[in-house]
């Protein structure tokens, strides 16, 4: 009789552990779905936007300045700001937050 009651208590302990594993599994799936997945989609969108930069595109920098791209290298771009054609600033590509194509 003692042996049977031990099996019953072990079964209930494993049942509680199994439900706890399921709850934690669902929690981690929800975290991935609501936090990590949108971040990776946004990173892919930004990488695609920066890969399609062309000379003449109007860009918005992360500091809030609008300018026109006049030269592109691997890591940097040279952006011309305002009506003054002498205001050309080299900056990192990651400083660009939005691109408006020249032909649109």
C-alpha positions as CSV (number, residue, x, y, z in Angstrom):
1,X,0.0,0.0,0.0
2,X,2.8,2.4,0.8
3,X,4.3,1.7,-2.6
4,X,1.1,2.7,-4.4
5,X,0.8,6.0,-2.6
6,X,4.4,6.8,-3.5
7,X,3.6,6.2,-7.2
8,X,0.5,8.4,-7.0
9,X,2.5,11.3,-5.4
10,X,5.3,10.9,-8.0
11,X,2.7,11.0,-10.8
12,X,1.2,14.2,-9.4
13,X,4.7,15.7,-9.1
14,X,5.5,14.9,-12.7
15,X,2.2,16.3,-13.8
16,X,2.8,19.6,-12.1
17,X,6.3,19.7,-13.5
18,X,5.0,19.0,-17.0
19,X,2.4,21.8,-16.8
20,X,5.1,24.2,-15.5
21,X,7.3,23.3,-18.5
22,X,4.4,24.0,-20.9
23,X,3.7,27.4,-19.2
24,X,7.4,28.4,-19.5
25,X,7.5,27.2,-23.1
26,X,4.5,29.3,-24.0
27,X,6.0,32.3,-22.2
28,X,9.2,32.1,-24.2
29,X,7.3,31.6,-27.5
30,X,5.3,34.7,-26.6
31,X,8.4,36.7,-25.8
32,X,10.0,35.7,-29.1
33,X,6.8,36.5,-31.1
34,X,6.2,39.9,-29.6
35,X,9.8,41.2,-29.0
36,X,12.5,39.4,-31.0
37,X,10.6,38.8,-34.2
38,X,9.6,42.5,-34.8
39,X,13.2,43.6,-34.1
40,X,14.7,41.2,-36.6
41,X,12.1,42.3,-39.2
42,X,13.0,46.0,-38.6
43,X,16.7,45.3,-38.9
44,X,16.1,43.5,-42.2
45,X,14.0,46.5,-43.5
46,X,16.7,49.0,-42.5
47,X,19.5,46.9,-44.1
48,X,17.5,46.7,-47.3
49,X,16.9,50.4,-47.3
50,X,20.6,51.2,-46.8
51,X,21.6,48.7,-49.5
52,X,19.4,50.4,-52.1
53,X,20.8,53.9,-51.5
54,X,21.5,55.9,-54.7
55,X,23.1,59.2,-55.5
56,X,20.4,61.9,-55.5
57,X,18.1,60.3,-52.9
58,X,16.7,62.6,-50.3
59,X,17.5,61.2,-46.8
60,X,16.4,62.0,-43.2
61,X,19.2,61.6,-40.7
62,X,18.7,60.3,-37.2
63,X,19.5,63.9,-35.9
64,X,16.5,65.2,-38.0
65,X,18.3,66.9,-40.9
66,X,17.1,66.4,-44.5
67,X,19.7,66.2,-47.2
68,X,20.6,64.8,-50.7
69,X,23.2,62.0,-51.1
70,X,26.0,63.1,-53.5
71,X,28.5,60.2,-52.9
72,X,28.3,56.7,-51.5
73,X,31.2,54.5,-50.3
74,X,31.1,51.2,-48.4
75,X,30.4,52.5,-44.9
76,X,29.8,56.2,-45.4
77,X,27.8,58.6,-47.5
78,X,28.4,62.3,-48.3
79,X,25.2,64.3,-47.8
80,X,24.5,67.8,-49.0
81,X,22.3,69.9,-46.7
82,X,20.3,73.0,-47.5
83,X,20.6,75.3,-50.5
84,X,24.2,76.0,-49.8
85,X,26.1,73.7,-52.1
86,X,29.2,73.9,-49.9
87,X,27.6,72.2,-46.9
88,X,28.6,68.6,-47.6
89,X,29.0,66.3,-44.6
90,X,30.3,62.7,-44.7
91,X,28.4,60.5,-42.3
92,X,28.0,56.8,-41.5
93,X,25.2,55.0,-43.4
94,X,23.7,53.9,-40.0
95,X,22.9,57.6,-39.4
96,X,20.2,57.5,-42.1
97,X,16.7,56.8,-40.8
98,X,14.5,57.4,-43.8
99,X,15.0,57.5,-47.6
100,X,12.9,59.1,-50.3
101,X,13.9,58.0,-53.8
102,X,14.7,60.8,-56.3
103,X,12.4,59.5,-59.0
104,X,9.3,59.4,-56.7
